Amino acid sequence: MDRQLREKQTYNLFYSALTARASPCLADHGWRAPIKFGEIDDPYAGVVARPDFVLYDGDTCLLVEVKSGDNIRDRDIAQMERCNRLTIDGVEEELEAADVRDKTPYDGEVQTIDRCIVYHDIDEAWVEQCRDEWENCQEQLEHLEQKAAVLTQDFGGLLRCVAGSFESGRLQHRFDDGIELPENPKEEFVLTEQMEKEILAVAVCGIWGEQAVGYDDTVEVNVNQIRNHFAPTFNVPPQRVNRVLYYLTEIDACNHVEDLTYEFSRDHISEVLSIVQTVRDQRVEEVLDDVEEDHIPDERQTTLNIVPDGALANDGDERIVDDGGGDKNDDDEESEDADAECEEDESPE
């Protein structure tokens, strides 16, 4: 769980570079983030890349991968290699699909593509040791530098380049100087990219569970409302949401009402507020291992339509619309990336 929280924090820290909390603020220099945790399926290159953020200033697309540790892994290099293979035509199509004209003042035309990977726990001294002292680290770093600029960030520190280089001299200058980041970035993201069950339980309690503090009546929420709330940034699998909600009933953080609907009340507030420690002590699936599967509502028996944005708990007049996107990962199989991320980042020392 601690790793999941760190990962979430690193997203928020990097994203703060776009906001007025950073100096110089990237948004003041024309940068926007029209794609977050998206998928760029480039038919021209025959490659699929999944950068955490795509920054765009009307001319250049900067593909960004953000890591919470300091260990350069083969999968990091492979991720940046896929970003390197993307074509301008493929990226422009993805910007069009992301409605970039509505989200930014730009028309979606791309002149250049650049790439960077951001690690939280490295600095210039780390890079020097990697090059000179740690076995295999130098080779990994050199391979990564061929694919992308390597940046570091820290709370109250600088987002800056420590290895490799940008193709754009403008970007190189910007990140050589560094961007001052806030000590306490605003929480824009409450989930990890893999939407692991523990961080999802924390997010559900934080958004819907804590609403119950201010209500005399119960606060109801269903699987569809939760998926809609996080979409399209996160395409949350319905089975995963449903299992997390049922898990919350098992730890007395909410009640099951019917079908895919659950309710929070003031009676649950203690469990809601202690959810971080609860999932630290025991993972979600470890609790559900003791539950008969036929006790958990089957989300496939209910039409999984998506409700409009803003339709949170206790909204009585909801207009239901179809998401039209299918239910990716309905079988709730974790991706290879999620499995790899489940191991704590370790220093190559």
Backbone torsions as a table, in degrees:
resi	resn	phi	psi	omega
1	MET	NA	-39.3	179.6
2	ASP	-60.3	-38.2	177.5
3	ARG	-63.0	-41.3	179.9
4	GLN	-63.5	-40.9	177.9
5	LEU	-65.3	-40.7	178.0
6	ARG	-62.6	-41.6	-179.4
7	GLU	-62.4	-44.1	177.6
8	LYS	-60.4	-42.0	-179.5
9	GLN	-64.4	-36.2	-179.9
10	THR	-67.4	-35.0	174.9
11	TYR	-60.9	-48.5	-177.7
12	ASN	-64.7	-36.9	179.1
13	LEU	-65.4	-47.1	179.0
14	PHE	-62.7	-43.9	-177.0
15	TYR	-62.7	-26.9	-179.9
16	SER	-65.3	-17.9	177.8
17	ALA	-64.5	-19.9	179.1
18	LEU	-84.0	-15.0	-167.9
19	THR	-102.5	173.3	-179.7
20	ALA	-66.6	-11.8	177.7
21	ARG	-74.0	-15.6	-179.3
22	ALA	-102.2	161.0	178.9
23	SER	-145.9	121.6	-5.1
24	PRO	-76.3	140.4	-178.1
25	CYS	-70.2	127.7	-179.3
26	LEU	-61.8	-33.8	179.5
27	ALA	-63.1	-32.6	178.1
28	ASP	-67.0	-19.2	177.6
29	HIS	-101.4	18.0	171.6
30	GLY	93.4	1.5	-176.5
31	TRP	-84.3	139.6	174.3
32	ARG	-129.3	164.0	178.6
33	ALA	-121.1	77.0	-176.4
34	PRO	-71.7	-19.4	-179.6
35	ILE	-127.2	124.1	176.7
36	LYS	-124.5	123.9	179.1
37	PHE	54.8	42.7	-178.3
38	GLY	-94.8	-177.9	177.8
39	GLU	-127.3	124.1	178.0
40	ILE	-105.5	103.8	179.8
41	ASP	-98.2	101.3	-172.5
42	ASP	-97.4	103.8	-178.5
43	PRO	-70.1	-21.3	-178.5
44	TYR	-75.0	-34.4	179.2
45	ALA	-98.1	-13.5	-177.2
46	GLY	66.5	40.1	-177.4
47	VAL	-140.1	149.1	174.7
48	VAL	-117.0	124.1	178.2
49	ALA	-119.4	147.7	-178.5
50	ARG	-131.1	67.7	176.5
51	PRO	-66.1	151.0	178.6
52	ASP	-65.9	-40.5	-179.5
53	PHE	-137.4	143.9	168.1
54	VAL	-115.9	113.6	175.6
55	LEU	-96.6	146.1	-173.1
56	TYR	-148.1	133.3	-179.2
57	ASP	-120.4	20.8	-178.9
58	GLY	90.7	-9.5	-178.9
59	ASP	-134.5	-50.1	-175.0
60	THR	-112.2	139.4	169.0
61	CYS	-103.2	125.1	176.3
62	LEU	-108.3	116.2	-180.0
63	LEU	-92.6	123.7	-170.6
64	VAL	-122.3	129.5	171.1
65	GLU	-113.7	133.5	-175.6
66	VAL	-118.5	129.5	-178.8
67	LYS	-120.0	146.2	-176.9
68	SER	-91.6	-10.9	-177.1
69	GLY	-114.4	-151.4	-177.6
70	ASP	-135.7	14.8	-175.5
71	ASN	-103.5	117.1	177.9
72	ILE	-78.6	118.5	-177.1
73	ARG	-112.3	162.3	178.6
74	ASP	-57.1	-37.1	-177.3
75	ARG	-68.5	-29.1	175.4
76	ASP	-63.9	-45.5	179.6
77	ILE	-63.4	-42.2	179.3
78	ALA	-63.7	-38.5	178.3
79	GLN	-61.6	-45.3	-178.7
80	MET	-72.6	-28.5	174.5
81	GLU	-63.0	-42.2	177.5
82	ARG	-63.3	-39.2	176.7
83	CYS	-63.7	-35.7	179.5
84	ASN	-65.8	-28.7	-175.3
85	ARG	-84.2	-9.3	-178.6
86	LEU	-65.8	144.8	178.3
87	THR	-101.6	160.8	177.2
88	ILE	-60.5	-42.5	179.4
89	ASP	-60.8	-42.4	-179.8
90	GLY	-65.4	-40.2	179.9
91	VAL	-69.8	-39.3	178.1
92	GLU	-62.0	-39.9	177.9
93	GLU	-62.9	-38.0	179.8
94	GLU	-69.6	-37.7	175.9
95	LEU	-63.1	-39.2	177.4
96	GLU	-63.6	-43.3	179.9
97	ALA	-65.4	-27.4	179.9
98	ALA	-86.5	7.9	178.6
99	ASP	57.4	46.8	-175.8
100	VAL	-63.1	-28.5	178.8
101	ARG	-65.2	-30.3	178.4
102	ASP	-82.4	-29.1	-174.7
103	LYS	-90.7	-20.1	-175.7
104	THR	-135.8	169.0	175.0
105	PRO	-82.9	13.0	-172.0
106	TYR	-107.4	162.5	-174.8
107	ASP	-93.6	-2.8	176.7
108	GLY	93.8	1.0	178.0
109	GLU	-78.4	138.7	-177.6
110	VAL	-120.6	128.8	175.8
111	GLN	-96.9	-39.0	-178.5
112	THR	-141.1	155.5	175.4
113	ILE	-120.8	133.4	175.9
114	ASP	-130.5	168.1	-172.0
115	ARG	-144.8	147.6	172.3
116	CYS	-152.9	156.5	175.5
117	ILE	-126.9	133.5	-172.8
118	VAL	-114.0	122.5	174.7
119	TYR	-107.4	145.6	-175.7
120	HIS	-83.0	-34.9	-168.0
121	ASP	-114.1	34.3	173.7
122	ILE	-120.1	158.7	173.6
123	ASP	-150.2	-172.2	-177.0
124	GLU	-62.6	-36.8	178.6
125	ALA	-65.8	-39.1	177.5
126	TRP	-61.8	-45.2	-179.5
127	VAL	-61.3	-40.7	-179.9
128	GLU	-64.0	-43.3	177.8
129	GLN	-65.3	-39.0	178.9
130	CYS	-59.2	-42.7	-177.6
131	ARG	-71.4	-34.6	-167.7
132	ASP	-107.9	-21.7	-168.2
133	GLU	-125.2	-36.8	-169.3
134	TRP	-90.5	126.8	-178.3
135	GLU	-61.7	134.1	178.3
136	ASN	72.8	-17.4	-176.2
137	CYS	-67.6	-41.0	-178.2
138	GLN	-58.3	-44.7	-179.4
139	GLU	-63.9	-42.5	178.4
140	GLN	-62.2	-44.2	-179.3
141	LEU	-64.3	-42.7	180.0
142	GLU	-63.1	-39.9	177.1
143	HIS	-63.7	-42.0	-178.7
144	LEU	-66.6	-40.4	-179.3
145	GLU	-61.9	-27.6	177.5
146	GLN	-70.5	-20.3	-176.1
147	LYS	-101.1	-27.4	-171.1
148	ALA	-164.2	160.4	167.7
149	ALA	-72.6	144.1	-178.9
150	VAL	-110.1	120.9	-176.1
151	LEU	-115.2	162.1	172.4
152	THR	-128.0	158.4	176.7
153	GLN	-149.7	157.1	175.7
154	ASP	-157.7	156.2	179.4
155	PHE	-65.2	123.6	-178.0
156	GLY	74.1	6.4	179.8
157	GLY	-109.1	-155.1	-177.5
158	LEU	-110.3	138.0	164.8
159	LEU	-86.0	110.9	-171.2
160	ARG	-149.1	161.9	-179.7
161	CYS	-86.0	130.8	180.0
162	VAL	-121.1	-9.8	178.8
163	ALA	-162.6	160.1	-179.0
164	GLY	65.8	-168.0	-178.3
165	SER	-157.8	157.0	173.2
166	PHE	-83.7	153.4	171.2
167	GLU	-72.4	-30.8	-180.0
168	SER	-84.0	122.0	175.1
169	GLY	-62.8	-32.7	178.8
170	ARG	-63.2	-45.6	177.7
171	LEU	-67.8	-39.8	179.6
172	GLN	-58.8	-45.6	178.5
173	HIS	-61.4	-42.8	-178.3
174	ARG	-60.9	-43.6	-174.7
175	PHE	-92.5	-11.6	167.1
176	ASP	-70.3	-42.0	176.6
177	ASP	-68.3	-35.9	178.9
178	GLY	91.0	156.8	178.4
179	ILE	-119.9	124.0	179.9
180	GLU	-71.5	125.2	-178.2
181	LEU	-104.8	152.5	-177.7
182	PRO	-75.4	156.4	173.6
183	GLU	-66.5	-38.2	-176.3
184	ASN	-128.7	86.3	-179.6
185	PRO	-67.2	149.9	175.7
186	LYS	-63.5	141.3	-178.9
187	GLU	-84.0	97.2	177.1
188	GLU	-91.1	-26.0	-176.5
189	PHE	-123.4	132.4	-180.0
190	VAL	-114.4	-2.9	179.7
191	LEU	-121.5	157.2	168.2
192	THR	-83.1	167.4	-178.5
193	GLU	-61.1	-35.5	-178.6
194	GLN	-86.0	-1.9	176.0
195	MET	53.0	44.1	-178.6
196	GLU	-60.2	152.6	-169.2
197	LYS	-62.5	-35.7	-177.8
198	GLU	-65.8	-46.8	-179.8
199	ILE	-70.5	-29.3	175.7
200	LEU	-67.3	-39.7	176.5
201	ALA	-62.0	-41.2	178.3
202	VAL	-64.1	-42.2	-179.2
203	ALA	-65.3	-43.5	-179.5
204	VAL	-62.8	-44.1	178.7
205	CYS	-65.1	-38.6	-178.5
206	GLY	-69.2	-32.4	-176.1
207	ILE	-92.3	-50.8	-176.0
208	TRP	-97.3	-39.7	-178.8
209	GLY	-61.4	-43.3	-177.2
210	GLU	-75.0	-13.8	172.7
211	GLN	-62.8	-30.1	-174.9
212	ALA	-64.5	-20.0	178.5
213	VAL	-61.8	-35.3	-175.5
214	GLY	-96.6	8.0	-178.2
215	TYR	-119.0	138.2	170.7
216	ASP	-74.1	-37.0	178.2
217	ASP	-87.9	170.1	178.6
218	THR	-72.6	158.0	176.6
219	VAL	-108.0	114.8	-178.7
220	GLU	-97.8	146.4	176.2
221	VAL	-150.8	148.5	178.0
222	ASN	-123.7	171.8	-176.9
223	VAL	-55.9	-42.8	-176.8
224	ASN	-63.4	-41.1	-180.0
225	GLN	-64.0	-38.9	179.7
226	ILE	-67.5	-44.5	178.8
227	ARG	-61.6	-42.5	-179.4
228	ASN	-65.0	-36.9	-178.3
229	HIS	-62.4	-38.0	-176.9
230	PHE	-92.8	-14.5	178.5
231	ALA	-79.6	153.4	-1.7
232	PRO	-91.3	2.4	179.7
233	THR	-57.0	-43.3	176.9
234	PHE	-122.1	123.3	175.1
235	ASN	-87.2	87.7	-169.6
236	VAL	-80.4	121.0	180.0
237	PRO	-62.7	133.2	-176.1
238	PRO	-62.2	-37.1	-179.0
239	GLN	-64.6	-36.9	-179.7
240	ARG	-65.5	-43.5	177.7
241	VAL	-61.0	-44.8	-177.5
242	ASN	-63.0	-41.8	179.6
243	ARG	-66.7	-38.2	178.6
244	VAL	-66.0	-42.5	178.4
245	LEU	-62.5	-41.8	178.9
246	TYR	-67.6	-37.1	174.4
247	TYR	-55.9	-41.9	-179.4
248	LEU	-63.1	-29.9	174.5
249	THR	-69.5	-34.8	-178.6
250	GLU	-67.3	-28.5	178.8
251	ILE	-100.8	12.8	176.3
252	ASP	64.3	31.9	175.8
253	ALA	-93.0	-12.9	175.1
254	CYS	-162.8	175.5	176.3
255	ASN	-116.7	149.0	172.8
256	HIS	-85.8	127.4	-178.8
257	VAL	-91.6	-65.1	177.8
258	GLU	-167.8	154.8	177.6
259	ASP	46.0	-116.4	-177.4
260	LEU	-107.3	23.1	-178.0
261	THR	-108.0	136.9	-178.6
262	TYR	-132.3	161.4	-178.8
263	GLU	-135.9	142.9	173.3
264	PHE	-110.0	149.1	177.4
265	SER	-144.6	175.4	178.2
266	ARG	-61.9	-26.0	179.4
267	ASP	-65.2	-19.4	-177.1
268	HIS	-98.1	1.2	-166.7
269	ILE	-62.9	-34.7	179.9
270	SER	-61.8	-45.7	179.9
271	GLU	-68.9	-35.8	178.3
272	VAL	-63.1	-45.7	-175.9
273	LEU	-73.5	-19.6	-179.5
274	SER	-102.8	17.2	-172.5
275	ILE	-63.0	-36.0	-178.9
276	VAL	-60.9	-47.0	179.6
277	GLN	-67.1	-34.5	-179.1
278	THR	-63.3	-46.0	-179.5
279	VAL	-75.8	-21.3	171.3
280	ARG	-65.4	-40.9	-175.1
281	ASP	-73.3	-33.5	-177.6
282	GLN	-155.2	127.6	-178.0
283	ARG	-67.7	157.9	-176.6
284	VAL	-56.0	-50.5	-175.9
285	GLU	-68.0	-24.8	175.7
286	GLU	-65.8	-36.2	175.8
287	VAL	-70.7	-43.7	-177.3
288	LEU	-71.4	-16.5	175.7
289	ASP	-59.7	-26.7	-178.7
290	ASP	-90.8	4.9	-178.3
291	VAL	-106.8	133.8	173.9
292	GLU	-64.6	130.2	-175.3
293	GLU	-59.1	-33.4	-178.7
294	ASP	-73.5	-4.8	174.1
295	HIS	-82.5	-21.2	-178.5
296	ILE	-86.1	125.8	-179.3
297	PRO	-54.7	142.2	-179.3
298	ASP	-90.5	109.4	-176.7
299	GLU	-65.0	-18.6	-179.3
300	ARG	-75.4	-10.9	178.2
301	GLN	-85.2	-5.5	-178.3
302	THR	-118.5	138.8	176.7
303	THR	-66.4	121.0	-174.5
304	LEU	-92.1	67.7	172.3
305	ASN	-80.6	155.2	-178.7
306	ILE	-103.3	133.7	178.6
307	VAL	-87.6	162.3	-175.9
308	PRO	-64.7	158.1	175.1
309	ASP	-57.1	141.5	177.4
310	GLY	88.6	-7.7	180.0
311	ALA	-85.6	81.6	-178.8
312	LEU	-91.4	-165.2	-175.5
313	ALA	-57.6	144.8	174.0
314	ASN	67.7	17.3	172.1
315	ASP	-84.7	113.2	-171.3
316	GLY	-82.7	-22.6	-174.7
317	ASP	-114.6	77.3	-174.9
318	GLU	-100.5	129.7	175.2
319	ARG	-91.5	117.1	-174.6
320	ILE	-87.5	132.0	176.6
321	VAL	-130.6	152.1	179.9
322	ASP	-80.8	137.1	179.6
323	ASP	-76.3	-22.8	173.6
324	GLY	68.7	2.4	-173.7
325	GLY	-104.0	-1.6	-176.0
326	GLY	76.3	172.7	-176.5
327	ASP	-112.8	87.9	-179.8
328	LYS	-65.6	136.5	177.1
329	ASN	62.8	33.7	179.9
330	ASP	-60.4	-28.4	179.5
331	ASP	-77.6	-1.2	174.6
332	ASP	63.0	27.5	173.9
333	GLU	-77.0	127.7	179.5
334	GLU	-70.6	144.9	178.2
335	SER	-72.1	164.9	176.1
336	GLU	-60.8	-36.2	178.3
337	ASP	-61.3	-42.3	-179.3
338	ALA	-64.9	-41.6	178.8
339	ASP	-61.9	-42.6	-179.2
340	ALA	-65.6	-37.9	-177.6
341	GLU	-71.6	-16.2	-177.1
342	CYS	-70.6	-14.9	175.5
343	GLU	-88.3	138.0	178.8
344	GLU	-61.6	139.8	173.4
345	ASP	-64.4	133.6	179.8
346	GLU	-121.6	144.0	175.3
347	SER	-70.8	145.8	-179.8
348	PRO	-74.1	3.9	179.3
349	GLU	-63.9	NA	NA
